[in-house]
Amino acid sequence: MSKRQITVVSAAIQRDGRYLITQRHDKAVLPGLWEFPGGKVEEGESDEAALKRELKWRLGIEAEVGERIATNPQEYANYTVELHLYRCKLGPVEPKALNVKDLTWAKSSEFDTYEFTPADEQSMDALLFG
């Protein structure tokens, strides 16, 4: 039986030398871990549309989706995630933790103090060293 493939998009939003990261809810898959904000791409949806929808739903923000920085496959027990990380520009509205446990702005030098999801760990490496 082949594993289910899920496409996920996330945003690298930088401001004043810090990146916006969010914490997963306690009842989510991989509870309490940190990640770049985003979510699952629905069937028939473009990456850009999915990312805009997820950012609005999770953080109440609008963002301009730019270039794709990285694509990282990550295997889990029952499925495979393909994560696409995009460079994004934040609109005028400040993000709020609407459908995430928490959010923060972190310097890349502080990333190792947060426990990230495995797919986001790979994205972080591409962002910083790619």
Secondary structure, 3 states (H helix, E strand, C coil): CCCEEEEEEEEEEEECCEEEEEECCCCCCCCCCEECCEEECCCCCCHHHHHHHHHHHHHCCCEEEEEEEEEEEEECCCEEEEEEEEEEEECCCCCCCCCCCEEEEECHHHHHHCCECHHHHHHHHHHHHC
